Amino acid sequence: MNPITALNTYKNVGIESGVAAADPHKLILMLYQGALLAIASAKNQILRKQISAKGSSITKAIKIIDEGLKACLDVEAGGEIGKNLYKLYDYMNQRLLIANLKNDTAILDEVSALLSELKGAWESIRPAAPSVLADELLQITKPSAENAKQESAPPSAVGKQAVLMYGRM
């Protein structure tokens, strides 16, 4: 096995392990990060005149937004915010298609800025309480006198909305 193939195999195992161990909140962050990395790659490939690779990178970003972020969005539960986010994902995909056709790095920067802002907002609503699985494990391992759950701070309105749109964190 050549070193490049071994490195790619190692990267794929690392990504798969990260996904398997991630909670729903972390998975959304990974999708944002993946789309941002694909857009950054596309920008570099445009600058290096690697047109075929650029097309692949933009296609990857579109798939992450469409089949990842948009697909796991529960628009009905998210109300007006969910509908607007769905439309924003559509807008980003349309802009990426135009960037691909025109080799336009400014459009890639625009979409990257939008994704970065959403990623930052998603990071800011990270629940302070441990995950449900961790709560259950704590219940099993604590002595019976300590089995009462501790109350966590109530999530913000944005956090509650995010839970509705993307499911329990």
Salt bridges, closest charged atoms under 4 A:
ASP23 OD2 - ARG126 NH2 2.76
ASP66 OD1 - LYS70 NZ 3.05
ASP90 OD1 - LYS70 NZ 2.29
ASP109 OD1 - LYS43 NZ 2.84
GLU110 OE1 - ARG95 NH2 2.86
GLU123 OE2 - LYS119 NZ 3.03
